[in-house]
Amino acid sequence: MAQYRTIIEPEPSKNKISYNTPVLFMGSCFAENIGDRMEKLKFPTIVNPFGVLYNPSSVRSGLEILLDNRDFNENDLHFFNDQWLSFYHDTEFSNENKEKCLDKINKSVNFARKQLQTANYLIITFGTAWTYQYIKTGNIVSNCHKIPANEFERRKLTVEDIFVQWAKLLNRVEDLNPDLKIIFTVSPVRHWKDGAVQNQLSKSTLILAINQLIKIFDNVEYFPAYEIMMDDLRDYRFYADDMLHPSGVAIDYIWDQFSKTYFGKETSEIIKEVSQIIQAKNHRPLNPDTKSHKKFIQNQVAKINKLSERYSYLNFKSELDYFYNNL
């Protein structure tokens, strides 16, 4: 039968992600799309401890902070528009109270640091090669926090910039955690404000730099999320309303390809059972006080207990709390 589209099916990786393999995600939107889904499915996962990071230099800076065992203090913060903020973090960490801002930042950093030390996988998503350098300090920022554009200098990283920065960093990461596997991806979200040509140059720069790293590091591989979106899902029905971000259907499809690449048979079976329990929790009954619904809840509790006996590392506390509160 003729194929009427270009199908991209990544080769299954020899390195499998399981429920016993801690994972740390850092980077752009794809990191959150896949990471959040794994987190909901009870994988031991931490996603974007600095918030969404778009360029390779900012992701590198975040990892260096984890490696350096550095906590943040008030000298690391800036005050703008009635908010305390960090140029290493997304706006979700900003707060009008300095102490609350620092507390949230340091809690997240410390959780991520412990995860990096024990993780089996580090999954990195680069979004763009374009960076913004804060003129007052000369540092590349992760987020401009709506500070006037004239306070920043915009520059595109080169393939060599990214390769040199990350080759040094990956050697440090390997010293900390020799068993760590690294998966690079490039975000399929196009940065349209740069224009079509500059967006392609940016994405190409990221891909070429990653390819150089793969050549010299045995523990580094690439998952083609960008290529799946651009060439396999080459149709605007797979885009959100802005025509730039992947739609829910597209994210589901890329997730399926990611699952085929990195999950073994046992992990896939556990995912099915966990998904059924999560769906049951999210179900909103028309008549919650009926005997049949109470029986439904009892069945779900029994399923959780049975699954927990087989896989003691799964945490169903929130689901059990919900079901017991509705008995």
ZAKOL-240918 format. One record per atom (N, C-alpha, C): x, y, z; residue in three letters. Coordinates in steps of 0.2 Angstrom, whole numbers, padded with zeros to 4 digits, always signed. Layout:
XYZala ...
This chain:
+0004-0006+0000met +0000+0000+0000met +0004+0006+0000met +0003+0011-0004ala +0007+0017-0005ala +0006+0021+0002ala +0012+0024+0003gln +0012+0029+0009gln +0011+0036+0006gln +0007+0040+0009tyr +0005+0047+0007tyr +0008+0052+0012tyr +0013+0050+0016arg +0017+0055+0020arg +0023+0052+0022arg +0028+0056+0024thr +0035+0054+0026thr +0035+0052+0033thr +0035+0046+0034ile +0034+0043+0041ile +0041+0043+0044ile +0042+0046+0050ile +0049+0045+0054ile +0048+0041+0060ile +0051+0035+0060glu +0051+0031+0066glu +0058+0030+0068glu +0059+0033+0074pro +0066+0032+0077pro +0068+0025+0079pro +0074+0023+0078glu +0076+0016+0080glu +0075+0016+0088glu +0073+0010+0090pro +0072+0009+0098pro +0079+0010+0101pro +0080+0014+0106ser +0086+0015+0109ser +0088+0008+0114ser +0094+0007+0114lys +0097+0001+0118lys +0096+0003+0125lys +0096+0010+0127asn +0095+0012+0134asn +0088+0014+0135asn +0085+0010+0139lys +0078+0010+0141lys +0076+0014+0147lys +0071+0018+0147ile +0069+0022+0153ile +0064+0018+0156ile +0064+0017+0163ser +0059+0013+0166ser +0057+0017+0173ser +0053+0014+0176tyr +0050+0017+0183tyr +0056+0017+0188tyr +0061+0013+0187asn +0067+0013+0191asn +0073+0018+0189asn +0071+0022+0184thr +0077+0026+0182thr +0075+0033+0182thr +0078+0037+0187pro +0076+0044+0188pro +0078+0048+0182pro +0074+0053+0180val +0075+0057+0175val +0075+0064+0176val +0079+0068+0174leu +0079+0076+0174leu +0078+0079+0168leu +0073+0083+0167phe +0072+0086+0161phe +0074+0094+0161phe +0077+0097+0156met +0079+0104+0156met +0078+0106+0149met +0075+0112+0149gly +0075+0116+0142gly +0069+0119+0140gly +0067+0118+0134ser +0062+0122+0131ser +0055+0118+0132ser +0050+0120+0128cys +0043+0117+0129cys +0043+0110+0128cys +0047+0107+0123phe +0046+0099+0123phe +0048+0096+0129phe +0053+0098+0133ala +0055+0095+0139ala +0049+0095+0144ala +0045+0101+0144glu +0039+0101+0148glu +0033+0096+0145glu +0032+0096+0139asn +0027+0092+0136asn +0028+0084+0138asn +0034+0082+0137ile +0036+0075+0138ile +0037+0074+0146ile +0041+0078+0149gly +0042+0078+0156gly +0036+0078+0160gly +0031+0082+0159asp +0025+0083+0163asp +0021+0076+0162asp +0021+0074+0156arg +0017+0067+0155arg +0020+0062+0159arg +0027+0061+0159met +0030+0056+0163met +0029+0057+0170met +0029+0063+0172glu +0028+0065+0180glu +0021+0062+0182glu +0016+0064+0177lys +0009+0062+0179lys +0008+0054+0179lys +0012+0051+0175leu +0012+0044+0175leu +0016+0040+0180leu +0018+0044+0185lys +0022+0042+0191lys +0029+0040+0190lys +0032+0042+0184phe +0039+0041+0184phe +0043+0046+0189phe +0049+0044+0191pro +0053+0048+0196pro +0056+0053+0192pro +0053+0059+0191thr +0055+0064+0186thr +0055+0071+0189thr +0060+0075+0187ile +0059+0082+0189ile +0060+0086+0182ile +0055+0091+0181val +0055+0094+0175val +0056+0102+0176val +0061+0104+0172asn +0063+0111+0172asn +0063+0115+0179asn +0068+0113+0183pro +0069+0116+0189pro +0071+0123+0189pro +0072+0126+0183phe +0073+0133+0183phe +0068+0137+0178phe +0063+0133+0177gly +0057+0135+0172gly +0060+0133+0165gly +0056+0136+0160val +0057+0135+0153val +0064+0139+0151val +0068+0135+0148leu +0075+0138+0146leu +0075+0137+0139leu +0077+0142+0135tyr +0076+0141+0128tyr +0083+0140+0124tyr +0088+0144+0126asn +0095+0143+0123asn +0100+0139+0126asn +0105+0136+0123pro +0109+0131+0126pro +0114+0134+0131pro +0115+0141+0131ser +0119+0144+0136ser +0115+0144+0143ser +0109+0146+0142ser +0105+0146+0148ser +0104+0139+0152ser +0103+0134+0147val +0103+0127+0150val +0109+0125+0153val +0115+0127+0150arg +0121+0125+0153arg +0122+0129+0159arg +0120+0135+0160ser +0121+0139+0166ser +0117+0135+0172ser +0111+0133+0170gly +0107+0130+0175gly +0111+0123+0178gly +0113+0119+0173leu +0117+0113+0175leu +0123+0115+0179leu +0127+0120+0177glu +0133+0122+0181glu +0131+0124+0188glu +0126+0127+0189ile +0123+0129+0196ile +0122+0123+0200ile +0119+0118+0197leu +0118+0112+0201leu +0125+0108+0202leu +0129+0108+0198leu +0136+0105+0199leu +0140+0109+0204leu +0139+0115+0204asp +0144+0119+0209asp +0141+0120+0216asp +0135+0116+0217asn +0132+0116+0224asn +0131+0123+0226asn +0129+0127+0222arg +0128+0134+0224arg +0121+0136+0225arg +0119+0139+0231asp +0113+0141+0233asp +0112+0149+0231asp +0106+0151+0230phe +0105+0158+0228phe +0105+0163+0234phe +0107+0169+0234asn +0106+0174+0239asn +0103+0180+0236asn +0102+0185+0240glu +0099+0191+0238glu +0103+0195+0233glu +0110+0194+0233asn +0114+0197+0227asn +0113+0194+0220asn +0110+0188+0220asp +0108+0185+0214asp +0102+0188+0211asp +0098+0191+0215leu +0091+0194+0212leu +0091+0201+0210leu +0086+0202+0206his +0086+0209+0203his +0078+0211+0204his +0077+0218+0205phe +0071+0220+0207phe +0068+0224+0201phe +0062+0222+0198phe +0060+0226+0192phe +0052+0225+0192phe +0049+0231+0191asn +0041+0231+0191asn +0038+0227+0197asn +0041+0229+0203asp +0038+0227+0209asp +0039+0219+0210asp +0044+0216+0207gln +0045+0209+0208gln +0052+0208+0208gln +0054+0203+0213trp +0061+0201+0213trp +0061+0195+0208trp +0067+0195+0205leu +0068+0190+0199leu +0075+0188+0199leu +0076+0182+0195ser +0082+0179+0194ser +0083+0179+0186ser +0088+0181+0184phe +0090+0180+0176phe +0091+0173+0174phe +0092+0169+0179tyr +0093+0162+0178tyr +0087+0158+0177tyr +0081+0161+0179his +0075+0157+0180his +0069+0161+0176his +0064+0157+0175asp +0058+0159+0171asp +0054+0163+0176asp +0049+0167+0174thr +0045+0171+0178thr +0041+0168+0183thr +0040+0161+0183glu +0036+0158+0188glu +0040+0158+0195glu +0046+0160+0195phe +0050+0160+0201phe +0050+0167+0204phe +0047+0172+0200ser +0047+0179+0203ser +0042+0180+0208ser +0044+0185+0212asn +0039+0186+0218asn +0040+0193+0221asn +0035+0196+0223glu +0036+0203+0226glu +0039+0203+0233glu +0039+0197+0236asn +0043+0196+0242asn +0050+0192+0241asn +0055+0195+0243lys +0062+0193+0241lys +0063+0186+0244lys +0061+0185+0251glu +0062+0179+0254glu +0058+0173+0251glu +0052+0174+0249lys +0048+0169+0245lys +0051+0167+0238lys +0054+0172+0235cys +0057+0171+0229cys +0063+0167+0230cys +0068+0168+0234leu +0074+0164+0236leu +0072+0157+0238leu +0067+0157+0242asp +0065+0150+0245asp +0063+0146+0239asp +0059+0148+0235lys +0056+0144+0229lys +0062+0142+0225lys +0066+0147+0223ile +0072+0145+0219ile +0077+0140+0222ile +0079+0141+0229asn +0083+0136+0232asn +0080+0129+0233asn +0074+0129+0234lys +0071+0122+0235lys +0071+0119+0228lys +0069+0122+0223ser +0069+0119+0216ser +0076+0117+0214ser +0081+0121+0216val +0088+0120+0214val +0091+0113+0218val +0089+0113+0224asn +0092+0108+0229asn +0088+0101+0227asn +0082+0101+0225phe +0079+0095+0222phe +0082+0092+0216phe +0083+0097+0211ala +0086+0095+0205ala +0093+0093+0206ala +0097+0096+0211arg +0104+0094+0212arg +0104+0086+0214arg +0100+0085+0218lys +0100+0078+0221lys +0098+0073+0215lys +0093+0075+0211gln +0091+0071+0205gln +0096+0070+0200gln +0100+0075+0199leu +0106+0075+0194leu +0111+0070+0197leu +0112+0069+0203gln +0117+0065+0206gln +0115+0058+0205gln +0109+0056+0205thr +0106+0049+0205thr +0103+0047+0198thr +0102+0052+0194ala +0098+0051+0188ala +0101+0046+0183ala +0097+0042+0180asn +0099+0038+0174asn +0099+0042+0168asn +0095+0047+0167tyr +0094+0051+0161tyr +0093+0058+0162tyr +0097+0062+0158leu +0096+0069+0158leu +0093+0071+0151leu +0087+0073+0150ile +0084+0075+0144ile +0084+0082+0143ile +0088+0085+0137ile +0089+0092+0136ile +0085+0094+0130ile +0081+0099+0130thr +0078+0102+0124thr +0081+0109+0123thr +0084+0110+0117phe +0086+0117+0115phe +0080+0120+0110phe +0079+0126+0112gly +0073+0129+0108gly +0076+0134+0102gly +0081+0138+0104thr +0084+0143+0099thr +0091+0144+0101thr +0095+0146+0096ala +0102+0148+0096ala +0103+0155+0098ala +0097+0159+0098trp +0097+0166+0099trp +0098+0167+0107trp +0102+0172+0109thr +0102+0173+0116thr +0102+0181+0117thr +0100+0183+0124tyr +0100+0190+0126tyr +0105+0191+0131tyr +0109+0195+0130gln +0115+0197+0135gln +0113+0203+0139gln +0113+0203+0145tyr +0111+0209+0149tyr +0117+0213+0149tyr +0116+0219+0147ile +0122+0224+0145ile +0126+0225+0152ile +0122+0227+0157lys +0125+0229+0164lys +0130+0224+0167lys +0128+0217+0165thr +0133+0212+0168thr +0137+0208+0163thr +0134+0208+0157gly +0138+0204+0152gly +0135+0197+0152gly +0131+0195+0156asn +0128+0188+0156asn +0122+0187+0152asn +0122+0181+0149ile +0117+0179+0145ile +0111+0177+0150ile +0105+0179+0148val +0099+0178+0153val +0095+0173+0150val +0091+0169+0155ser +0087+0164+0153ser +0080+0167+0151ser +0078+0173+0154asn +0072+0176+0153asn +0073+0184+0154asn +0070+0188+0149cys +0071+0195+0150cys +0066+0199+0155cys +0061+0195+0157his +0057+0197+0162his +0053+0204+0160his +0052+0205+0154lys +0049+0211+0151lys +0053+0218+0153lys +0059+0217+0154ile +0064+0223+0155ile +0065+0226+0148ile +0065+0232+0148pro +0066+0235+0141pro +0072+0232+0137pro +0070+0231+0130ala +0075+0228+0126ala +0081+0231+0125ala +0082+0238+0126asn +0088+0241+0125asn +0093+0240+0131asn +0091+0236+0136glu +0096+0234+0141glu +0099+0227+0139glu +0097+0225+0133phe +0100+0218+0131phe +0103+0219+0125phe +0108+0214+0124glu +0111+0213+0117glu +0109+0206+0114glu +0107+0206+0108arg +0104+0200+0105arg +0110+0197+0101arg +0111+0190+0102arg +0117+0187+0098arg +0115+0180+0097arg +0117+0177+0091lys +0115+0170+0090lys +0122+0166+0091lys +0121+0161+0095leu +0127+0157+0096leu +0129+0153+0090leu +0135+0151+0089thr +0137+0147+0083thr +0138+0140+0085thr +0139+0136+0080val +0139+0129+0082val +0145+0128+0086val +0151+0131+0085glu +0157+0130+0089glu +0156+0133+0096glu +0152+0138+0097asp +0150+0141+0104asp +0147+0135+0108asp +0142+0132+0105ile +0138+0127+0109ile +0142+0121+0110ile +0146+0119+0105phe +0150+0113+0106phe +0155+0114+0111phe +0158+0119+0111val +0164+0120+0116val +0161+0120+0123val +0155+0124+0124gln +0152+0125+0131gln +0150+0118+0133gln +0147+0115+0129trp +0143+0108+0131trp +0148+0103+0132trp +0154+0103+0128ala +0159+0097+0128ala +0162+0098+0135ala +0163+0104+0138lys +0166+0105+0144lys +0161+0103+0150lys +0155+0105+0149leu +0150+0103+0154leu +0149+0096+0154leu +0148+0092+0148leu +0147+0085+0149leu +0152+0081+0152leu +0158+0084+0151asn +0164+0080+0155asn +0163+0081+0163asn +0161+0087+0165arg +0159+0088+0172arg +0153+0084+0174arg +0148+0083+0170val +0142+0079+0172val +0144+0072+0173val +0149+0070+0168glu +0151+0063+0168glu +0155+0061+0174glu +0159+0066+0177asp +0163+0065+0183asp +0158+0064+0189asp +0153+0068+0189leu +0148+0068+0194leu +0144+0061+0194leu +0141+0059+0188asn +0137+0054+0187asn +0139+0050+0181asn +0144+0045+0182pro +0146+0041+0176pro +0141+0037+0172pro +0136+0035+0176asp +0130+0031+0173asp +0125+0035+0169asp +0126+0042+0169leu +0120+0046+0166leu +0120+0045+0159leu +0114+0045+0156lys +0113+0045+0149lys +0110+0052+0147lys +0112+0055+0141ile +0109+0061+0139ile +0106+0061+0133ile +0100+0063+0133ile +0096+0063+0126ile +0095+0071+0125ile +0097+0073+0119phe +0096+0079+0116phe +0090+0079+0112phe +0086+0084+0112thr +0081+0086+0107thr +0081+0093+0105thr +0078+0095+0099val +0077+0102+0097val +0069+0103+0097val +0067+0108+0100ser +0060+0110+0101ser +0057+0111+0094ser +0051+0108+0093pro +0048+0108+0086pro +0044+0115+0086pro +0044+0119+0091val +0041+0126+0091val +0045+0131+0087val +0042+0134+0082arg +0046+0138+0078arg +0046+0145+0081arg +0052+0149+0081his +0052+0155+0084his +0051+0160+0078his +0045+0162+0077trp +0043+0165+0071trp +0045+0173+0071trp +0046+0175+0077lys +0048+0182+0077lys +0054+0184+0074lys +0058+0178+0073asp +0065+0179+0070asp +0064+0179+0062asp +0058+0177+0060gly +0057+0176+0053gly +0059+0169+0051gly +0056+0167+0045ala +0057+0160+0043ala +0064+0158+0042ala +0068+0162+0039val +0075+0160+0037val +0079+0160+0044val +0079+0165+0048gln +0083+0165+0054gln +0081+0159+0059gln +0074+0157+0059asn +0072+0152+0063asn +0076+0145+0060asn +0076+0144+0054gln +0079+0138+0051gln +0086+0138+0053gln +0090+0144+0052leu +0097+0144+0054leu +0098+0143+0061leu +0094+0145+0065ser +0094+0144+0072ser +0093+0136+0074ser +0088+0133+0071lys +0087+0126+0073lys +0093+0122+0070lys +0095+0124+0064ser +0101+0120+0061ser +0107+0121+0065ser +0108+0126+0068thr +0114+0127+0072thr +0114+0123+0078thr +0108+0122+0081leu +0107+0118+0087leu +0108+0110+0085leu +0105+0108+0079ile +0106+0101+0077ile +0113+0100+0075ile +0117+0104+0072leu +0124+0103+0070leu +0128+0102+0077leu +0127+0107+0081ala +0131+0106+0088ala +0129+0100+0091ala +0123+0098+0092ile +0121+0091+0095ile +0125+0085+0091ile +0125+0086+0085asn +0128+0080+0081asn +0135+0080+0082asn +0139+0086+0083gln +0146+0086+0085gln +0147+0082+0092gln +0142+0084+0097leu +0143+0081+0103leu +0142+0073+0103leu +0137+0071+0099ile +0136+0064+0099ile +0142+0060+0096ile +0146+0063+0092lys +0152+0060+0089lys +0157+0059+0094lys +0158+0063+0100ile +0163+0062+0104ile +0161+0059+0111ile +0154+0059+0112phe +0152+0056+0119phe +0147+0050+0118phe +0150+0044+0121asp +0146+0038+0120asp +0139+0038+0123asp +0138+0042+0128asn +0132+0042+0132asn +0127+0047+0130asn +0128+0050+0124val +0124+0055+0121val +0120+0053+0115val +0114+0054+0115glu +0110+0052+0109glu +0105+0058+0107glu +0101+0057+0102tyr +0097+0062+0099tyr +0090+0059+0098tyr +0085+0063+0100phe +0078+0061+0098phe +0075+0066+0093phe +0073+0064+0088pro +0071+0068+0082pro +0064+0071+0083pro +0062+0075+0088ala +0056+0078+0089ala +0055+0083+0084ala +0060+0087+0083tyr +0059+0093+0078tyr +0058+0090+0071tyr +0061+0084+0069glu +0060+0081+0062glu +0053+0078+0062glu +0051+0075+0067ile +0044+0072+0067ile +0039+0077+0065ile +0040+0083+0069met +0035+0088+0068met +0035+0091+0061met +0041+0093+0059met +0042+0096+0052met +0041+0092+0046met +0043+0085+0047asp +0042+0081+0041asp +0037+0076+0041asp +0036+0073+0047asp +0031+0068+0047asp +0024+0071+0048asp +0023+0076+0053leu +0017+0079+0054leu +0017+0086+0050leu +0018+0085+0044arg +0018+0091+0039arg +0012+0093+0037arg +0008+0096+0042asp +0001+0098+0040asp -0002+0102+0046asp -0005+0108+0044tyr -0007+0112+0049tyr -0013+0110+0054tyr -0016+0104+0052arg -0020+0101+0057arg -0017+0099+0063arg -0010+0098+0063phe -0006+0096+0069phe -0003+0102+0073phe -0006+0108+0071tyr -0004+0114+0075tyr -0009+0117+0079tyr -0007+0120+0084ala -0012+0124+0088ala -0014+0130+0084ala -0019+0134+0087asp -0022+0140+0084asp -0017+0145+0081asp -0011+0145+0085asp -0006+0150+0083asp -0002+0148+0077asp -0003+0142+0074met +0001+0139+0069met +0008+0138+0070met +0010+0138+0076leu +0017+0138+0078leu +0019+0132+0083leu +0014+0131+0088his +0015+0126+0093his +0011+0120+0090his +0014+0114+0092pro +0011+0108+0091pro +0004+0107+0094pro -0001+0104+0091ser -0007+0103+0094ser -0007+0097+0099ser -0012+0096+0102gly -0013+0090+0107gly -0012+0084+0103gly -0015+0083+0097val -0014+0077+0093val -0006+0076+0092val -0003+0081+0090ala +0004+0081+0088ala +0008+0079+0094ala +0007+0082+0100ile +0011+0080+0106ile +0009+0073+0107ile +0003+0070+0107asp +0002+0063+0108asp +0006+0059+0103asp +0006+0061+0097tyr +0010+0057+0092tyr +0017+0057+0093tyr +0020+0062+0095ile +0027+0063+0097ile +0029+0059+0103ile +0024+0059+0108trp +0025+0055+0114trp +0025+0047+0112trp +0020+0045+0108asp +0020+0038+0106asp +0027+0036+0103asp +0030+0040+0099gln +0036+0039+0096gln +0042+0039+0101gln +0041+0043+0106phe +0046+0043+0111phe +0045+0037+0115phe +0039+0035+0117ser +0038+0029+0120ser +0041+0023+0117ser +0040+0022+0110lys +0042+0016+0107lys +0050+0016+0107lys +0053+0022+0107thr +0060+0023+0107thr +0063+0021+0114thr +0060+0023+0119tyr +0064+0022+0126tyr +0060+0018+0131tyr +0054+0016+0130phe +0051+0011+0135phe +0051+0004+0132phe +0053+0000+0137gly +0052-0007+0136gly +0045-0010+0137gly +0044-0017+0136lys +0038-0020+0136lys +0035-0019+0143lys +0039-0020+0148glu +0036-0020+0155glu +0034-0013+0157glu +0038-0008+0155thr +0036-0001+0157thr +0030+0001+0153thr +0029-0001+0147ser +0023+0001+0143ser +0017-0002+0146ser +0018-0008+0149glu +0012-0012+0152glu +0010-0008+0159glu +0015-0006+0163ile +0014-0002+0169ile +0010+0005+0167ile +0013+0008+0162ile +0010+0014+0160ile +0002+0013+0158ile +0000+0008+0155lys -0007+0007+0154lys -0011+0006+0160lys -0008+0003+0165glu -0012+0002+0171glu -0012+0008+0175glu -0007+0012+0175val -0007+0018+0179val -0012+0023+0175val -0012+0023+0169ser -0016+0028+0165ser -0023+0026+0167ser -0025+0020+0167gln -0032+0018+0169gln -0034+0021+0176gln -0030+0021+0181ile -0031+0023+0187ile -0032+0031+0187ile -0027+0034+0183ile -0028+0041+0183ile -0034+0044+0180ile -0036+0040+0174gln -0043+0041+0171gln -0048+0040+0176gln -0048+0035+0180ala -0054+0034+0184ala -0054+0040+0189ala -0048+0042+0192lys -0048+0048+0196lys -0051+0054+0193lys -0050+0055+0187asn -0052+0061+0183asn -0060+0061+0181asn -0062+0055+0182his -0069+0054+0180his -0074+0057+0185his -0079+0061+0182arg -0084+0065+0186arg -0091+0061+0185arg -0093+0058+0190pro -0099+0054+0190pro -0105+0059+0190pro -0111+0057+0187leu -0117+0060+0187leu -0120+0060+0194leu -0120+0054+0197asn -0123+0052+0203asn -0118+0049+0208asn -0114+0053+0211pro -0108+0051+0215pro -0110+0047+0222pro -0117+0047+0224asp -0119+0044+0230asp -0122+0037+0229asp -0122+0035+0223thr -0125+0028+0221thr -0121+0023+0223thr -0124+0017+0225lys -0120+0011+0227lys -0115+0009+0221lys -0117+0010+0215ser -0113+0008+0209ser -0106+0012+0209ser -0107+0018+0211his -0101+0022+0211his -0097+0021+0216his -0099+0019+0222lys -0095+0017+0228lys -0092+0011+0226lys -0095+0006+0223lys -0092+0000+0221lys -0086+0001+0216lys -0087+0006+0211phe -0082+0008+0207phe -0076+0011+0210phe -0077+0015+0215ile -0071+0018+0219ile -0068+0012+0223ile -0071+0007+0226gln -0068+0002+0229gln -0064-0003+0225gln -0066-0003+0218asn -0062-0007+0213asn -0056-0003+0212asn -0056+0003+0211gln -0050+0007+0210gln -0045+0007+0215gln -0048+0007+0222val -0043+0006+0227val -0040-0001+0227val -0044-0006+0226ala -0041-0013+0225ala -0036-0013+0220ala -0037-0010+0214lys -0032-0010+0209lys -0025-0007+0211lys -0026-0001+0214ile -0020+0003+0217ile -0016-0002+0221ile -0020-0005+0226asn -0016-0009+0231asn -0013-0015+0228asn -0016-0018+0223lys -0013-0023+0219lys -0007-0021+0215lys -0007-0015+0212leu -0002-0013+0208leu +0004-0011+0212leu +0002-0008+0218ser +0008-0006+0223ser +0011-0011+0226ser +0008-0017+0226glu +0011-0023+0229glu +0017-0026+0224glu +0015-0025+0218arg +0019-0027+0212arg +0025-0022+0211arg +0023-0016+0212tyr +0028-0011+0210tyr +0028-0006+0216tyr +0032-0007+0221ser +0032-0003+0227ser +0034+0004+0226ser +0038+0005+0221tyr +0040+0012+0220tyr +0035+0017+0217tyr +0029+0014+0215leu +0024+0019+0212leu +0021+0022+0218leu +0019+0029+0217asn +0016+0033+0223asn +0009+0035+0220asn +0004+0032+0224phe -0003+0033+0222phe -0006+0037+0228phe -0002+0041+0232lys -0005+0044+0238lys -0011+0049+0236lys -0010+0053+0231ser -0015+0058+0229ser -0022+0054+0226ser -0021+0049+0223glu -0027+0045+0220glu -0030+0041+0226glu -0026+0038+0230leu -0030+0035+0236leu -0033+0040+0241leu -0030+0046+0242asp -0034+0051+0246asp -0040+0053+0242asp -0040+0054+0236tyr -0046+0056+0232tyr -0051+0051+0233tyr -0050+0044+0232phe -0055+0039+0232phe -0057+0038+0239phe -0053+0038+0244tyr -0056+0037+0251tyr -0060+0043+0253tyr -0059+0049+0251asn -0063+0055+0252asn -0070+0054+0249asn -0070+0050+0244asn -0077+0050+0240asn -0080+0043+0241asn -0078+0039+0246leu -0081+0033+0248leu -0088+0034+0252leu 
